[in-house]
Every structure is written in C-alpha cells, then in structure tokens.
Amino acid sequence: MSYEKDTEYQSIGSEQPVLSEITETPDHHHQYTSHDEKKEAEFENHEHVQVADDIPPELEALLHTDPSKGLTTEEAQTRLEQFGRNELAEVKTNPILKFLSYFTGAIAYLIELACIFAAIVKDWLDFGIILALLIVNAFIGFIEEARAESALDALKQTLALKAKVWRNGHFIDLAVGEIVPGDVIGLRLGDIIPADARLLGISVTGGETEGSLSIDQSALTGESLPVEKKKGDTVYSSSIVKQGQMLAVVTKTGSNTFIGRAANLISITVEQGHFQKVVNQIGNFLILITTILVLIILIYQLVKFRGTHEGEFLTVLGHVLVLTIAAIPVGLPTVLSVTMAVGAKQLAAKKVIVKRLTAVEEMASVSILCSDKTGTLTLNELTFDEPYLTNNFTKDDILLYSYLSAEPGANDPIEFAVRTAAESTLEILQNRPNQHEIPGYKVTAFVPFNPTTKMTHATVLNTETKESFKVAKGAPQVIIRLVGGDDDAVRAVNTLARRGLRALGVAKTIPGDLNTYQLVGMISLLDPPRPDSAETIRRCRDYGVEVKMITGDQLIIAKEVAMRLGMQRVILDANHLVDPTKSEEEVTEHCERADGFAQVIPEHKYRVVELLQKKGLLVGMTGDGVNDAPALKKANVGIAVHGCTDAARSAADIVLLAPGLSTIVDGITTSRAIFQRMRSYALYRITSTVHFLMFFFCIIIARDWQMKPELLILITLLNDAATLVISVDNAKISRRPDKWRLGQLITLSVVLSVFLSAASFAHFFIARDVFNIPEHDDNDKRLQTIMYLHISSCPHFVIFSTRLSGYFWESLPSPMFFIAVMGTQVFAMFISVYGVLTDAIGWPWGISIIGVSLGYFFILDFIKVQIFKWWSFELTATLWPSPSRKAKLHSRREQKIHDEKIRHTVSKVRKVVLICKVILAFRYAKEKRVIKEK
C-alpha cells in the first residue's frame, strides 16, 4: 500500500489546504491579502494524496480481461481455487472455552489449588465456599463481557451481497463470494463495491466515457467527503458509489482487499490485557511468599514432630493447608470484578456501554487518546463556512443565489450543504407552505451540474419586479472566468484552499443584461468540528490525557480542524510512520510529540497505537469506521463513538451512545474512581495476606502455636464479604492518569505488614505474660479468641487508610462502606465475647481489642502518608530494578539536565531583554527631553 499524488485544479470536489491571512473590513466583507498584490493572480495547484494499491506483476497479468465478455466459467473457477472466495475468514470462539478462560491466571490457579487441598483434607465447607467464589467470579466476567457479534462478522456485513459481473459474454448477477481477480464488474449509483477494482473508463453500456465516479470511502480511509475516481484509479471494497457509472476490473478479493487487511489486523490483535497482567503480578508475588513460608513450616513440623502422630505427613499437611487456604486471597478476583461491574453500570447510566469489563480499570490509566477525525471530532457532513464576498453583496445574498442555483433533491453533499445553510438562515425560506417554491422568486430554467462545464445555471424571475436574471454556481476558476477575471477572488480562493476549505463560486447577471455576469463571492465549505469537541479535548488535558488526531483525510484539512479544536498544528503525514531513514525510536518519539497524523490507512493507525504502547503508555482509541477497527482492537481501550459502523462497535471495548466525545470525560472520571477503589482493596488485601503469613510463620516456628481452622477461615470470609461493598465507596478522583505502581504497592504492603505483625506479637505476649492467659491449654482457648479478634479487626481497619494516599479524613468513606466494615467487626466481637465457635473472652477484652485496633489504625495511616511523601520513581528503580525502569530513570535524569540548561539559557535571554528595555527607555526619555527643549 502506498500513496500517490494527483495534481488538480481547484474545483467543486477538490480537497484543498491552509495559511495566508484573512482580515475583516468594516463592511463585513472578507478581504484576502497576499504578499504581492501587484502580480497577476493565478490559481495554485494542490496535491490531493490518495491511497494507491500495489499490484504484483503476476497479478497484473490476470487483469487484462475483455470488458465486453468477461471471464469464462473455467477461468473463474481456476482463479477461485487460486485466490479463494471473496469473503473474510471467520474465526469463532467456543463459548465454553471462553468461560473456562476465566479460571486461568496466577491468583485463579492459587485459589484452585486451595480448593483441591480442601478436598484432600476433606474440609468440604471450605471446598464449597472456595469453589462457589471461583464460579461466581467467572460468571461475572463472562456475563459482563458477552458480545452479540464479533468484529469479523461486522466487517462481513459491510460487503455487498450481489454484484453485476460480465461472465461468458453475459452481464449477470453474481454472489460476491464468487468474484475473482480479473472479473469485470459494473458499478452504478448506490452500489456497494464488492471487491477492490480498477476503473476501466468504459460505461456500463459499453461505450468509452470521460466521466468519473464519486465514491464515498469515508468508512475506509476517513476522508470526510466523496472522492472523484477516474479511469485507472482503484476503488475499494465496501465503499459506496455516490455518482456516475462505469465498468471496473477486480484486482483483489477477500482478505487481500483494503478492508480484508483491516480484518487481518483485528484477528492478530489478541493480547493479554493490562489489568490481567497487573493481577497476575500481584498473584505471582502472593504465590511466591505463600509457597516459600508454607513449605518452610511443612518441612519444619515434619522434622520436629517426626515419629509422633503430630509428625505424620497428612496431619502436618492438614495444618499447613488450612493456613494456606486462609492466606490465599480467594475474594480478590471477585471483589475486583464486582467493583468493575458496578462501575460499568454507572457508566451505562451516562450512555457509555462497557463491553469488556477490564476496560473500566484500563480507562483510568490511559494517558494518550488517539481520536479519528471524521465523524468523531467532526460532524462528518459538509457545512457552510464563512464566505468571501465582493461587489457589496452580503452573506444572505450569496446564500439566496446559491439556493436558487442548487439542484433540488440532488444526492450530492455540496448541494445538500448549500440548501441546508440557506434554509436554516434565510427568513424567506422558513415556514413556507410549499417547500418547492421560493417566495418572491421563480426558477424558469435550470441547467444541472455538468462535469464538462463544471457549473450549474438557473434563470430566475423576480415575481415582484417581473425582471429576470441568471445565477451561475460552480468551480471557482470557471466562475471567475465567467465574470471576466478577478485577481482578488483568485487570491481569496487560494487562501481558502491553503486552509483546506472547499471553494464554490457564485455569480449573477447585472440588471437588464442576461449575458454579463458579476461575481457575488465564494462559498467555503468544510466538515466542521462537533460543538463539544474542543471543550472535550480541553477537559481531557485537564485530566492529564493528551488527545491526538489520526485521520485518513488530507493533511491541510487535518491542520485546519486541529486549529479550530484548539489543538497544536503539529500534524504529520503518514509517511513519517514508514520512513525507512528513521529508526523505530525516532518514529516513536515523533508519535509522542505530534498532535496527530493525516493521510493514514488502517495499518498506520494500528502502528501509531503499537509504537505508543511499546513506549509503556496506555492508549485509548476512538473511531467510527471500518478503517478504525484494527486500531480500536489494538488499543488498551477501544472506544466506538455514536453512529459507528458494526465493525467499529464490535472491535471496541466501550461504545458511546451519545453523539460526540463529551461522555468520554465521564468515562475517565468514573473509571478513575473505580481504579482508586480497586487499588485500595488490592493494597489492603496484599497487606493483610503478608501480615497473616508473617505472623503465623514466626509464631509457628518460634512457639508451635496454631489457631483453630474454623477461626482462620472465618477471618477470610467475613473480611472479604465486607469489602465487596467497596464498589460503592467514595473515591478521590486523580487529576492525572492512574498507575498501579506495583513496586510502591508491594513495598508499602510489606511495611504495613511489619507494623501489623508487631501489634499481633504485642497482643499475643501481653495476653500471655501480663494477663497470664495460657498459651497451650486444651481447656482454655481464650488466647486463640483474643488473637482471632485482633487479626480480624486490626488489618481490616487498614482499608480505611488504603483508600487514598493522603490522610484518611481527606475523603471519608461512604456510610454503606463504613457500616459494612464496622458491622463485620462488631459481629466478630460478639463471637469472641460470647464464645461462639471458640472460648468467650468477655466484654472488657472485646471492647479493648477493637479500641486498640482503631487507635493503631491512626498510627498506620500516618506511616502510610510518610511513605507516599518519601517515595519517588528513583526509589522504585532502586528497590525494584528492571531494564525498562533503569532506562526510564536515565532518560529522566538526562531530561532534567536538558531542562536545567534551557532554564539557564532563558534566564540569560530575559536579562538581555530587560537590559535592552532599560536602554530603550533611557533613549526614549532622552529623545523626549530633547524634543521638549527644542
């Protein structure tokens, strides 16, 4: 796939560019200036860049089919066997295998292992509970992410079902799946093109034609308006014929077509999600410490108690397995899934439909949002822009004369734009009893647009004065020639062209002479930004999300739209992405710094997303067309906008039901609130697991002391049940993209675990040594009850602290969450006080332990805040070194040195400027004094 440039004169259908200066004079007529007013003005030539297909020589040899006869049945069958059917390969996912995939992952494997262990030791209650949690978690993910259609199915729906084809000398209807390279097909108004094909310049009736086809390929390339295709040009499968008719020879079919390559990109984009990677890393850490500590305890007890009943393998294994089951965070996947499911429901209320549940979490971490232009940032409809006016005509005048010379009911976006603008602006065209009449005027003769003359003519009768006049509308160079030339108008058209606006000239005859025309002005037309796009981009920036425009439209048009959206104008063409003279690092740097790319094809959009992801960035992608589908699938979060194609909707993770991008900001804020809840729970769960293992490892090794299995399991179940309510907790929304920062998360967890273990040992030894509660006494298990209540409450209250990085009172928990957490601990206190499942300890102990746990929570909250203040990326790279972190740290240090040099240089320049200002001030004062003295 490559680009070729066609040089054209500006005409009604040409795609034009940006620059030059436009000022407005007091009479509100636009005055367009140039650098050389005296030089005779000439129309500038502009390059229209379009996609060109590369045809290999062996395929080219098959394309010389007789257009009057077509292929024979034998030739078509041979080519069908060689190239395959003209359809997209279908890959179906088995729903059973998809459901089973939710039982994979580090934590899932650990929970499944615990389930097996529970069955081995015949602990059927734990076995049932753990198995139920596994199934519930899988069902939540499976149901929430169930999709009604696949991306490839949707792509297939965009193809035509039947086509007109020459076969064996007959022009027949043929199923598109049977079309092969070399087939001669007929293309008419309204046809969906069935395969990539080359136009032959022969009409469907068989004669030579100099005309062209108007093709709408916006869903494929992102170009905002239909493009003109002439003899020798390639038209693409699934684009639509808007005007004209012509024969074409098929060049590529099936997966080799433009749309087929997009489908191939979608099918190869199967990667593990960001969230799953994070959960697996947390799981791997917990598996590592659990396995090491439990194995040490297993070996220790087997050696110490060998030769006794306590030293038998199954007995020791039973004790160890209970500890393992209690330590494993069986509720972690369920709590995270429920939190995301609740968030998805909140987003649905804001007309943001989440198709892939984990996209809720990933949306919070997106730092770059790549957005398609046509139909996403813009309206995808041609509209009337500010016109160039001359000879004292007004904006209403040019609209009226344009309307009078517009072809009623024409299926043409330019005529539609003219009529819509006039009907919405001019009072005489509003509230008309007869929509086919124009009050005060009557069109007596009309000559529609002709590709040869490039204009329309209308003869109009003024019903009040009974005078007739003519109006002409068409290509600027034709209209200017009609009025005898106008250098100012030529310069105005060139200025509009440089800004990417389409120009359309309007002229009318002078009073009393139906042969002499005077120029009314130039209409300018553009696909404008949506009303909310600029504000949405600004709000995204406020939340630390950089928006990049990626479009298949022309570079000059992309720059004009970027300027109107308040973006920078650093828009690069797609050649930067495939420049063989640049390294991948340079191209990636360009992707980071550019505000967008123009003239791209699906492969380019896919590459932009891929390069940014390799840089470690989480990328969101918005789009609405088939050309966006591969990039939507590749992005961490693919967002299909309102009115999108089925292909885009199926490839996306999130679908917007409301027009525009404004709901994306709602998605960002909601997802960040959800992220904070998930991170809070993960930090709490890792902390409590590490504390649990740390304390019991030490106490078993040092004192051979163990807690009743029922109490261990009760701690896990009660605390995880309460934290399910975290999904509706209050959350402090970050102004920057969120990150998991696993190094920081695990380090903080370990530090808090150490302090919690210190509190646990204090409770153990104070109860034993100060209050003389026996450590090993089958008739007095109060120490177990005391430790149960402490281990249930003290780590659990930490979740009030892990909710945010600041002090807990900066964002208080929601009433429901507070009641749920406190409720479980009150329940645990009642069990301990009254001796349910264990020995009673009475109210003094119960209230004291809960009170100490609450007080200790304040100490842990202070420690947490100090760690967050002390933490830095440099510390992360030191404690948790990796090649990527080292490279990033080195890059940051170099950037810091570079920035310091720039600041130093700027400071010097400012001093020089200040000195210059002082000198000029003295000089001015001296000159003023000299003038006064004179």
ZIBEL-V335720 format. One line per field, one symbol per residue. ss: DSSP state (a for helix, b for strand, c for the rest). burial: I if it has 24 or more other C-alpha atoms within 12 Angstrom, else O. A space follows every 10 residues. Layout:
ss = ???
burial = ???
//
This chain:
ss = cbbbbbbbcc cccccccccc bbbbcccccb bbbccccccc cccccbbbbb bbccccaaaa cccccccccc bcaaaaaaaa aaaccccccc ccccaaaaaa aaaccaaaaa aaaaaaaaaa cccaaaaaaa aaaaaaaaaa aaaacccccc aaaaaaaccc cbbbbbbccb bbbbbaaacc cccbbbbccc cbcccbbbbc cbcccccbcc ccbbbbcaaa acccccbbbc cccbbccccb bbbccbbbbb bbcaaacaaa aaaaaaaacc cccaaaaaaa aaaaaaaaaa aaaaaaaaaa aaaaccccaa acaaaaaaaa aaaaaaaccc caaaaaaaaa aaaaaaaacc cbbbccccaa aaaaaccbbb bcaaaaabbb bbbbcccbbc ccccaaaaaa aaaacccccc ccaaaaaaaa aaaaacaaac cccccccbcc bbbbbbbccc ccccbbbbbb bbccccbbbb bbbbcaaaaa aaccccaaaa aaaaaaaacc cbbbbbbbbc ccccccbbbb bbbbbbbbbc ccaaaaaaaa aacccbbbbb ccccaaaaaa aaaacccccc bbbaaaaccc cccaaaaaaa aaaccbbbcc caaaaaaaaa aaaaccccbb bbbccaaaaa aaaaccbbbb cccccaaaaa accbbbcccc caaaaaaaaa aaaaaaaaaa aaaaaaaaaa aaaaaaaaaa aaacccccaa aaaaaaaaaa aaaaaaaacc cccccccccc caaaaaaaaa aaaaaaaaaa aaaaaaaaaa cccccccccc caaaaaaaaa aaaaaaacaa aacccccaaa ccccaaaaaa aaaaaaaaaa aaaacccccc caaaaaaaaa aaaaaaaaaa aaaaaaaaaa ccaaaaaaac ccaaaaaaaa aaaaaaaaaa aaaaaaaaaa aaaaaaaaaa aaaaaaaaaa aaac
burial = OOOOOOOOII IIIIIIIIIO OIOOOOOOII IIIIOOOOOO IIIIOIIIII IIIOOOOOOO OIIOIIIIOI IOOOOIOOII OOIOIIIIIO OOOOOOOOIO OIIIIIIIII IIIIIIIIOO IOIOOIIOII IOIIIIIIII IIIIIOIOOI IIIIIIIIII IOIIIIIOOO IOOIOIIIII IIIIIIIIOO IIIIIIIIII IIIIOOOOOO IIIIIIIIII IIIIIIIIII IOIIIIIIII IIIIIIIIII IIIIIIIIII IIIIIIIOIO OOIIIIOIII IIIIIIIOII IOIIIOIIOI IIOOOOOOOO OOOOOIIIII IIIIIIIIII IIIIIIIIII IIIIIIIIOI IIIIIIIIII IIIIIIIIII IIIIIIIIII IIIIIIIIII IOIIIIIIII IIIIIIIIOO OIIIIIIIII IIIOOIOOIO OOOOOOOIOO IIIOOIIIIO OOOIIIIIII IOOOOOOIII IIIIIIIIII IIIOOIIIII IIIIIIIIII IIIIIIIIIO OOOOOOIIII IIIIIIIIII OIIIIIIOII IOIIIIIIII IIIIIIIIII IIIIIIIOII IIIIIIIIOO OOOOOOIIOI IIOIIIIIII IIIIIIIIII IIIOIOIIII IIIIIIIIII IIIIIIIIII IIIIIIIIII IIIIIIIOII IIIIIIIIII IIIIIIIIII IIIIIIIIII IIIIIIIIII OOOOIIIIII IIIIIIIIII IIIIIIIIII IIIIOIIIII IIIIIIIIII IIIIIIIIII IOIIOOIOOO OOIOIOOOOO IIIIIIIIII IIIIIIIIII IIIIIOIIOO OOIOOOIIOI IIIIIIIIII IIIOIOIIII IOOOIIIIII OIIIOIIIII IIIIIOIIOO OOIOOIIOOO OOOOOOOOOO OOOOOOOOOO OOOOOOOOOO OOOOOOOOOO OOOOOOOOOO OOOO
//
